[in-house]
Amino acid sequence: MELRQLRYFVRVVELGSMGRAAIDLDLVQSALSQQISRLESELSTRLLQRTPRGVVPTDAGAAFFREAQLTLRHAAQAVRAAQQARLSGTVSVGLAPTTAAMLGLPLIQAMQARYPDVRLHMVESMSGHLAAMLNARELDLAVLFDARLQAQPDGRGSRLWQVLPLLSEDLFLISPRRDHEPRPSHMRLADLADEPLILPTGPHGLRSALDTAFAQAGVVPRVVLEVDSLSLVMRAVDAGLGATLQPRAAVGPGPQAAGRYTLVRIDDPQASRVNLLCSLSEDELSPAALATRIVIRDTLQALVQEGHWPGTQLWHHDP
């Protein structure tokens, strides 16, 4: 029996609906039903009874509900006691520029609120550089974009990173609003064969994703400039030297930033970028780094769910 199963059961009883509880818990309903069924099998008794208006606890379920609530309260008290022990240490986190624009400050604020004695060392760089730093043990955690990236052999044999997909970002053709006639709201990669593009170079996650997407679309992109700096890419776009393909985060948060550019969503299903939370293996991470990994995930989920990171979709993980 697991605490999450108790939490799922309690929420179902509180809401009186498997469907509403699944939405509240950010689970697919089939996964929630499966967890409840496992709990009932382990207890060898029926806990919930389905009715035309939802679900209600059986007599056994009502008794279990009260004890489950008490157990969850005790678990929450244990968490607070552990947090009050003042976790400390230094954690190094690497973010690409587009990710830093959306996640950087909220992450810093969340860490200060939860773990004020943990000192963050934040590094903003292109994803290829961050991958090299993670392999060299110069970072504890990084948000990267290329699932093929893995830790390199270090004398003790090859060791893979811990990798958790967080969200996928739609890609947009971004050009200066002043320099173009109105564009459509959506385009395909096949429509961009003659578009002068400003892109990062090959070692970085976005360029790898774009090269794959263009190849699948049967298009050879017209790359007029390669720049490994997001700020310089956007300045070159501002200067009218070409357009770029980036996630919405490249123009920065807020509608004012987006108002300077024309953003055209790329419709090809392969034209997206997956944000991956990558870390050293758990036996190499300090307690502070393990805690920071959870805060990164929670902060990112809140940004997306509250509408502060447009053009993204969260990855849902099976419980």
C-alpha positions in Angstrom: 0.0 0.0 0.0 1.4 3.4 -0.9 0.6 6.9 0.3 -0.4 8.0 -3.2 -3.1 5.3 -3.2 -4.5 6.7 0.0 -4.4 10.2 -1.4 -6.2 9.1 -4.5 -8.9 7.2 -2.6 -9.5 10.1 -0.2 -9.9 12.5 -3.1 -12.3 10.2 -4.9 -14.5 10.0 -1.8 -14.3 13.8 -1.1 -15.3 14.6 -4.7 -17.8 11.7 -5.1 -16.6 11.2 -8.7 -13.8 9.2 -10.3 -13.7 11.6 -13.2 -13.6 14.8 -11.1 -10.9 13.3 -8.9 -8.8 12.3 -11.9 -8.9 15.9 -13.2 -8.1 17.3 -9.8 -5.1 14.8 -9.4 -3.9 15.4 -13.0 -4.3 11.8 -13.9 -6.1 9.9 -16.6 -9.2 8.3 -15.2 -8.1 4.8 -16.2 -4.9 5.2 -14.2 -6.8 6.4 -11.2 -9.3 3.5 -11.5 -6.4 1.0 -11.7 -4.8 2.4 -8.5 -8.1 2.1 -6.6 -8.6 -1.4 -7.9 -5.1 -2.4 -6.7 -5.9 -0.9 -3.3 -9.1 -2.9 -3.1 -7.3 -6.1 -4.1 -4.7 -5.6 -1.5 -7.3 -5.1 1.2 -9.5 -7.9 -0.2 -12.6 -5.7 0.1 -14.7 -3.3 -1.9 -14.1 0.3 -0.9 -16.3 2.2 -3.4 -19.7 1.7 -4.8 -20.7 3.2 -8.1 -24.1 4.9 -8.4 -25.8 6.9 -11.1 -24.6 10.1 -9.5 -21.0 9.0 -8.9 -19.3 6.9 -6.3 -19.8 6.5 -2.6 -17.8 4.6 0.0 -19.0 1.2 1.2 -19.1 0.6 5.0 -15.6 -0.7 4.7 -14.6 2.3 2.6 -16.0 4.8 5.1 -14.0 3.2 7.9 -10.9 3.2 5.7 -11.5 6.8 4.6 -11.2 8.1 8.2 -8.0 6.2 8.8 -6.6 7.2 5.5 -7.2 10.9 6.3 -5.4 10.5 9.6 -2.4 8.7 7.9 -2.1 11.5 5.3 -2.1 14.1 8.0 0.7 12.3 9.8 2.6 12.0 6.6 2.2 15.8 5.9 3.5 16.5 9.5 6.5 14.3 8.8 7.2 16.3 5.6 7.0 19.6 7.5 9.3 18.2 10.2 11.9 17.2 7.6 11.7 20.6 5.9 12.1 22.3 9.2 15.4 20.5 9.5 16.7 23.2 7.1 18.0 21.4 4.1 21.2 23.1 3.0 24.0 22.9 0.4 24.7 24.2 -3.1 22.9 23.0 -6.2 24.0 23.8 -9.8 21.2 24.1 -12.4 21.6 24.6 -16.1 18.9 26.2 -18.2 18.8 27.1 -21.9 18.0 30.8 -22.6 14.4 30.2 -23.7 13.8 28.0 -20.6 15.5 30.5 -18.3 13.2 33.2 -19.6 10.2 31.4 -18.4 11.4 29.1 -15.5 14.5 30.9 -14.1 13.0 33.5 -11.8 10.0 31.4 -10.7 12.4 28.6 -9.8 14.6 30.9 -7.8 11.6 32.2 -5.9 10.2 28.8 -5.3 13.5 27.5 -3.9 13.9 30.5 -1.6 10.4 29.9 -0.3 10.8 26.1 0.3 14.6 25.8 1.0 16.0 29.1 2.0 19.3 27.6 3.1 20.0 25.9 -0.3 22.2 28.1 -2.5 21.4 27.9 -6.2 24.1 28.2 -8.8 22.2 29.0 -12.0 23.9 28.6 -15.4 22.3 29.9 -18.6 23.8 28.5 -21.8 22.9 26.7 -25.0 21.8 23.1 -24.5 24.8 21.5 -26.1 27.1 23.4 -23.6 24.9 22.4 -20.7 25.0 18.7 -21.8 28.8 18.9 -21.8 28.8 20.5 -18.3 26.5 17.8 -17.0 28.7 15.1 -18.4 31.7 16.8 -16.7 29.8 16.8 -13.3 29.9 20.6 -13.4 26.1 20.7 -13.1 23.7 18.7 -10.9 20.6 19.3 -13.0 19.8 20.7 -16.4 16.8 21.1 -18.6 17.8 19.9 -22.1 16.0 19.1 -25.4 17.7 16.1 -27.1 16.6 12.7 -25.8 19.7 11.2 -27.5 22.0 13.0 -25.1 23.6 10.7 -22.6 26.4 10.9 -20.1 29.7 9.8 -21.5 32.0 7.1 -20.0 33.9 8.5 -17.0 36.4 5.8 -16.3 34.0 3.7 -14.3 31.9 2.8 -17.4 29.2 4.6 -19.2 26.5 6.0 -17.0 23.1 7.3 -18.2 21.5 10.3 -16.8 18.2 10.3 -15.0 15.8 11.8 -17.7 12.2 13.0 -17.1 10.2 14.6 -19.9 8.5 17.7 -18.6 6.7 19.4 -21.4 6.6 19.8 -25.2 6.8 23.2 -26.9 5.3 24.2 -30.2 7.6 25.9 -32.6 6.9 29.2 -34.3 8.3 31.0 -37.3 9.3 34.4 -35.7 9.9 37.5 -37.8 9.7 41.2 -37.2 6.1 42.4 -37.3 7.0 45.6 -39.2 8.8 43.8 -42.1 6.1 41.6 -43.5 2.7 41.5 -45.0 0.3 39.6 -42.7 1.2 36.0 -42.4 -1.1 33.0 -41.8 -1.5 31.9 -38.3 -0.2 28.4 -39.2 2.3 27.0 -41.7 4.0 23.7 -42.6 7.7 23.2 -42.8 7.2 22.5 -46.5 6.1 26.2 -46.9 9.5 27.4 -45.6 11.8 26.2 -48.3 12.6 29.8 -49.4 12.4 31.4 -46.0 15.8 32.9 -44.9 16.4 31.4 -41.5 18.6 32.2 -38.5 19.2 29.1 -36.4 21.6 27.7 -33.8 24.3 25.3 -34.9 24.1 21.5 -35.0 25.2 20.4 -31.5 22.3 22.1 -29.8 19.0 20.4 -29.0 16.7 22.8 -31.0 18.8 22.5 -34.2 18.9 18.7 -33.9 15.1 18.7 -33.6 14.7 21.0 -36.5 17.1 19.1 -38.8 15.1 15.9 -38.1 11.8 17.7 -38.7 13.0 19.2 -42.0 14.3 15.9 -43.2 11.0 14.2 -42.4 9.2 17.0 -44.3 11.5 16.6 -47.3 12.7 20.2 -47.1 16.3 21.6 -47.2 16.1 24.8 -45.1 17.6 28.0 -46.3 19.9 28.8 -43.4 21.4 32.3 -43.9 23.0 32.6 -40.4 24.0 30.3 -37.6 24.1 31.9 -34.1 24.6 30.2 -30.8 23.1 33.0 -28.7 19.4 33.6 -28.3 19.7 37.3 -27.7 21.8 37.7 -30.8 19.4 35.6 -32.8 16.5 37.8 -31.8 18.6 41.0 -32.5 19.4 39.6 -36.0 15.7 38.9 -36.6 14.9 42.5 -35.4 17.4 43.8 -37.9 15.6 42.1 -40.7 18.4 39.6 -41.5 15.9 36.6 -41.5 13.3 34.8 -39.5 14.0 32.1 -36.9 12.2 29.0 -35.7 11.9 28.9 -31.9 9.4 28.2 -29.2 7.1 31.0 -28.0 9.4 31.5 -25.0 12.1 33.0 -27.3 10.3 36.3 -27.4 10.0 36.4 -23.6 7.1 36.5 -21.2 4.2 38.8 -21.5 2.1 40.1 -24.5 4.3 43.2 -25.0 7.3 41.1 -26.0 5.2 39.0 -28.5 3.8 42.2 -29.9 7.1 43.0 -31.6 7.0 39.9 -33.7 4.8 37.9 -36.0 4.5 34.4 -34.7 3.3 31.6 -37.0 2.7 28.2 -35.4 4.4 25.3 -37.3 1.8 22.6 -37.8 4.0 19.6 -38.5 3.6 17.1 -35.6 7.3 16.5 -35.5 8.0 20.3 -35.2 8.1 20.5 -31.5 10.7 20.5 -28.7 10.5 18.3 -25.6 12.0 19.8 -22.4 13.8 17.0 -20.4 14.8 17.3 -16.8 18.3 15.7 -16.8 20.4 14.9 -13.8 23.2 12.8 -12.6 22.2 9.4 -11.2 20.4 9.6 -7.9 23.3 8.1 -6.0 25.4 11.1 -7.1 22.9 13.7 -6.1 22.9 15.4 -2.7 19.6 15.7 -0.8 19.5 19.3 -1.8 19.8 18.4 -5.5 17.1 15.8 -5.1 14.8 18.4 -3.5 15.6 20.9 -6.2 14.6 18.4 -8.9 11.2 18.2 -7.4 10.9 22.0 -7.2 11.8 22.3 -10.8 9.1 19.9 -11.8 6.4 21.5 -9.6 7.3 25.1 -10.6 7.2 24.2 -14.3 3.8 22.4 -14.0 2.4 25.4 -12.2 3.6 27.8 -14.9 1.9 25.8 -17.6 -1.3 25.1 -15.8 -1.7 28.7 -14.8 -1.2 29.9 -18.4 2.1 31.6 -17.8 4.0 29.5 -20.4 1.9 29.6 -23.6 2.5 27.2 -26.5 3.3 24.2 -24.3 1.8 20.9 -23.3 2.7 19.1 -20.1 3.8 15.5 -20.3 1.6 13.2 -18.1 3.4 10.4 -16.4 1.8 7.2 -15.4 1.5 6.9 -11.6 
